[in-house]
Amino acid sequence: MVRGFHTVDHVLQPTRNLNGALQSPDRPRAQSQNPFATHIRLRTVAILVVVLGPIYGAVMGSYAWLDGHREFHQQILQMIYSALKVPMLLGITVTVSLPSIFVINSLFGLRDDFRASLSAIISAQAGLTIILASLSPLTVLFYVSNTAEQAYSMAILFNALMFGVASVTAQVLLAIHFRPLIQKNARHRWIMRIWIFVYAFVGIQAGYVLRPFIGDPTAPTDFFRRASFQNAYVKVWELVQQVVLGN
């Protein structure tokens, strides 16, 4: 457990780790002088994503129960589905985005640093799951207090906001983890910026394809929606118009 807390601390306070104040539990002490040795391993990130990602997913899927539309036993399947799909969403987004970043690293003459770039990226993914799990009480509070006429649409937008907050914060962590690479070669700054754009673009569409995460109380519980493969950006704009303009 102590080791787990050290890993979380490593992800959330990379500046301390880059200064050698705290060692990653997955790295030997002898590597403390290497700034690129402070990033945690893929195995550790996978554990964080698998453990913490489902926490927020289960909370997302509890909407119909907390809102009073269904009993707990009627909503438990949606909660399980949503808990499984948050790690899926993060994994698919990273997997789809990485090949383009690898090619761009090669074109920029930075292929030798790709492994270090990957370490920074996966460390930020771990941070994203930690932040999402920490935001889950806010989502519960919103669900139980959401009495708007279009409560379900409001719930969708609120969860989008929570993912947005977590993603922006994770990108701040990414910038800190990328700092040694940028100091080594300024072109890594462009790699980081391109990654953020590609990751956001893929993540929004992947999230839409994997829906429902919340579960419409008036619809049967499904792992995937039948009409999943649509343009996410058009649907998000239509949803905003529906909530804001009442269309």
Phi, psi and omega in degrees: 000317178300319178298321178297318178295324177297320179296316178299317179297322178299316183292316187278340181231062182295335180298317177299320182290322179294334178273000177083012182283335182218130182268143173293136181294346181264002183239141177291152183299331183296341182267010187297335181277352180268113184296336180276353180274000184273351180280142184281159184283160180301323180299318180293319178297318180300321179295316179297316181295318182291326182275314187270326179304313180297339179298309179291324179301316179296322178294317177304315184284356182272006188306306185297331177285310182292332179278351176092006180281332183221160172281163183302316182294337177280339184254351186299326180294318178296322178297320178294314178303312183294323178298323179287328189278339178295311174299324176300315180300312181294317180296316180295318181298314179294316182298318180289327185279330188298318182303318180295323179291324177297316180296317181294320174304317181294317181295328179276000181074028185241024185299326181295339181263005185297322181297319177293322176298318179297321178299318178296319182294315183287332174296320177294327177295320176298319177298322179299317180292324178297315181295317178301314180299323180290337180273351184301323177298327177295322179293319176300314180299319179295318180300313185286341181251003183277104180245018181294157180299321178255061188298319182294317177296322177296322178296321178297313181294324180295317178293325174298321177296317179297319177295323178296315178299314180296320182292317179297316179297321179295327178290330173296316176298321179300318180298322180290318178294332180279350188305314179298324179293318180294322177295328179286318181208119185297340180295341178295337177298321178290325176300315180297316180295318179295320178301314181301317180295311182296317181299315180295317181298312181291320184297319180296314180292320179297320178297323180289321180294323184277357181297158009271141172262331184264313179094111178291123181300338182267000183242154177294156180283122179227151176288318175233151171282147182295326181255053185286323188275079176228172181283116184295324186290323176295317182292322178295318178296319178296323180293318178298317178298320181297317183283314186281315184262349181072024180282000000 
